[in-house]
Structures are given as structure tokens and as C-alpha cells.
């Protein structure tokens, strides 16, 4: 399930791995390989340096192209957070927090998908309640009939809608009325 919390943790992990790989390990390996290439054959080492520069441009070019996409996904998930999951009285409960619900109309739905069969199971019901400030909303999605020991065969999916808020303006709605009495 892609939610703000899961997405933040995953992005933090990917960011740490990327920094360690790209900015610590790889440069030392490339620098050492370049030095060793110059000790073996200067002419071939110059070709090696050109290839390294070209590959660096490709890597940083791909990073530059994909970063706006990551930011866009994060912006779309703002306002939706998975806050809890667990069993209560044998029923699976998944709790999601929708921030600033009165201004944004953030909402969504949760389902389970069986990893083996692909069967999608919708929640059996949900209950929503406001946070203490009265601006955000918690929604508790309830699944019945899902045993705890079989939970690892399911993946949790969510479909969420976020908005920047209502569109203002001088709106009017008109529609034709027709008398249907006596027809």
C-alpha cells in the first residue's frame, strides 16, 4: 500500500542507499580503477576517463529527469497517512488519517489482494471520526474473515484522492424543469 508513511520510509531508505552507493563507494572504486589504469596504459586510461565522464552524465541526467516525478508522487500523497493496522476482536482494522478534510476532501478506499490468486477483497465496512482539532479525519476500514495467520498471503492496496481545496468563483447551476404530473 502506498501511503505517506510507507512512502516516506521507503524514500528515506532509498535516499540513504543512493548516497552511500553513488557518493561514497562508487567514487572510490572509480578513482582506484582510474589510477590503476594509468599505471598500466596511459592511452587506454584516457579512454576510460572519457567513458567515466559519459556515464556520470547519464546517471545524473536520469536523476534529474526522475526527481520531479518523485516529488509529484509525494505531493499527491500529502494529506493521507496510514496510522495503524491490527486485529481487534478477530477483525482486521486498517486506520488511515486524512488531513484537513474540511478543505481538501481527501478520501479513499482500502482493499486486500491475495498474492497467490489475485482476488481483491474490499473492506466490509468503515467508520470515520474527526481528530481532536476537528480538521482531520480518521477512517477505520474493517475486514472480517481474514485470519491473522493467512495475512502474509495478502497485499494491502489503497486508492486515495487528494485535492488542493475547493474552486472559488461566482457559480450558478441551471437545469430545465418539466411538469410530469398527468402524463
C-alpha positions in Angstrom: 0.0 0.0 0.0 1.3 3.4 -0.9 0.7 5.8 1.8 2.6 8.8 3.1 4.2 6.9 6.0 5.3 3.9 3.9 6.4 6.2 1.1 8.4 8.4 3.4 10.2 5.4 5.0 10.9 3.9 1.6 12.2 7.2 0.2 14.5 7.7 3.2 15.9 4.2 2.8 16.4 4.6 -0.9 18.0 8.0 -0.3 20.5 6.6 2.2 21.3 3.7 -0.1 21.7 6.1 -3.1 24.0 8.4 -1.1 26.1 5.5 0.1 26.4 3.9 -3.3 26.8 7.0 -5.5 28.8 9.3 -3.3 30.9 7.0 -1.2 31.5 3.6 -2.6 31.4 4.2 -6.4 33.7 7.2 -6.5 36.4 5.3 -4.5 36.1 2.3 -6.8 36.2 4.5 -10.0 39.1 6.6 -8.6 41.1 3.5 -7.8 40.4 1.9 -11.1 41.5 5.1 -12.9 44.8 5.2 -11.0 45.4 1.6 -11.8 44.5 2.1 -15.5 47.1 4.9 -15.7 49.8 2.7 -14.2 49.0 0.0 -16.8 48.5 2.0 -20.1 48.1 5.8 -20.3 46.3 5.8 -23.7 43.7 3.3 -22.6 43.3 5.1 -19.3 42.3 8.3 -21.2 39.6 6.4 -23.0 38.5 5.1 -19.5 38.3 8.7 -18.2 36.1 9.7 -21.2 33.7 6.7 -20.6 33.5 7.6 -16.9 32.6 11.2 -17.7 29.9 10.0 -20.1 28.4 7.5 -17.6 28.4 10.2 -15.0 26.4 12.4 -17.2 23.9 9.6 -17.9 23.5 8.8 -14.2 23.0 12.5 -13.2 20.8 13.0 -16.2 18.5 10.2 -15.2 18.4 11.5 -11.6 17.5 15.0 -12.9 14.7 13.6 -15.0 13.1 11.4 -12.4 13.3 13.7 -9.4 10.2 15.8 -10.5 8.2 12.5 -10.8 9.1 11.5 -7.2 8.2 15.0 -6.0 4.9 14.8 -7.8 4.0 11.4 -6.3 4.9 12.8 -2.8 2.7 15.9 -3.4 -0.2 13.6 -4.4 0.1 11.6 -1.2 0.3 14.6 1.1 -2.7 14.6 3.4 -3.1 10.8 3.5 -1.3 8.7 6.2 -1.6 5.1 7.3 -1.8 5.5 11.1 -2.5 1.9 12.3 -3.2 -1.7 11.4 -4.1 -4.6 13.6 -6.7 -7.1 14.9 -9.5 -6.2 17.2 -11.9 -9.0 18.2 -10.6 -11.1 15.3 -11.3 -8.4 12.7 -8.5 -6.7 10.7 -8.6 -2.9 11.2 -6.7 -0.5 9.0 -6.7 3.1 10.1 -6.0 6.0 7.7 -5.7 9.7 8.6 -6.9 12.3 6.1 -5.5 15.7 6.9 -7.5 18.9 6.6 -10.6 17.0 5.4 -12.9 20.1 5.5 -10.8 22.0 3.0 -9.4 19.2 0.8 -12.0 16.4 0.7 -9.2 13.9 1.0 -10.7 10.4 0.9 -10.0 6.9 -0.4 -10.6 3.2 -0.1 -8.6 0.2 1.0 -8.6 -3.4 -0.3 -6.7 -6.6 0.2 -5.3 -8.6 -2.8 -4.5 -12.2 -2.5 -0.9 -12.6 -3.8 -1.5 -16.1 -5.0 -4.9 -15.8 -6.7 -5.1 -12.1 -7.4 -8.6 -12.0 -5.7 -9.4 -8.5 -4.4 -11.2 -8.2 -1.1 -12.9 -4.9 -0.3 -13.4 -3.8 3.3 -16.6 -4.9 4.9 -17.2 -1.5 6.4 -15.6 1.6 7.7 -16.1 4.2 10.4 -14.8 7.8 10.3 -14.3 10.3 13.1 -12.7 13.7 13.4 -9.3 14.3 15.1 -9.1 16.4 18.3 -8.7 19.6 16.4 -11.8 18.9 14.2 -10.0 19.4 11.0 -8.6 16.0 10.0 -10.5 12.7 9.8 -9.5 9.1 10.8 -11.2 6.3 8.9 -11.1 2.8 10.2 -11.5 0.2 7.5 -12.7 -3.2 8.8 -12.1 -6.6 7.1 -13.8 -9.7 8.5 -12.9 -13.3 7.7 -9.2 -12.6 7.3 -7.3 -14.8 9.6 -4.1 -13.4 11.2 -2.0 -16.5 10.2 -3.1 -16.0 6.5 -2.3 -12.3 6.4 1.1 -12.8 4.7 -0.7 -14.1 1.6 -2.4 -10.7 1.1 -1.1 -7.3 -0.1 -2.7 -4.1 1.1 -3.8 -1.6 -1.6 -5.2 1.8 -1.3 -6.9 4.2 -3.8 -6.7 7.8 -2.5 -7.9 11.1 -3.7 -6.4 14.4 -2.6 -7.2 17.9 -3.6 -5.8 21.3 -3.1 -9.2 22.6 -2.0 -12.4 23.9 -3.4 -12.5 26.1 -6.6 -13.9 29.5 -5.8 -16.0 31.6 -8.1 -19.4 33.0 -8.9 -21.1 29.7 -9.8 -24.6 29.0 -10.8 -26.3 25.8 -11.8 -29.3 25.7 -14.1 -31.4 22.8 -15.4 -34.7 22.6 -17.2 -37.8 21.7 -15.2 -40.7 19.8 -16.7 -44.1 19.1 -15.3 -44.7 15.3 -15.4 -48.0 15.4 -13.5 -50.8 13.9 -15.6 -48.6 12.3 -18.2 
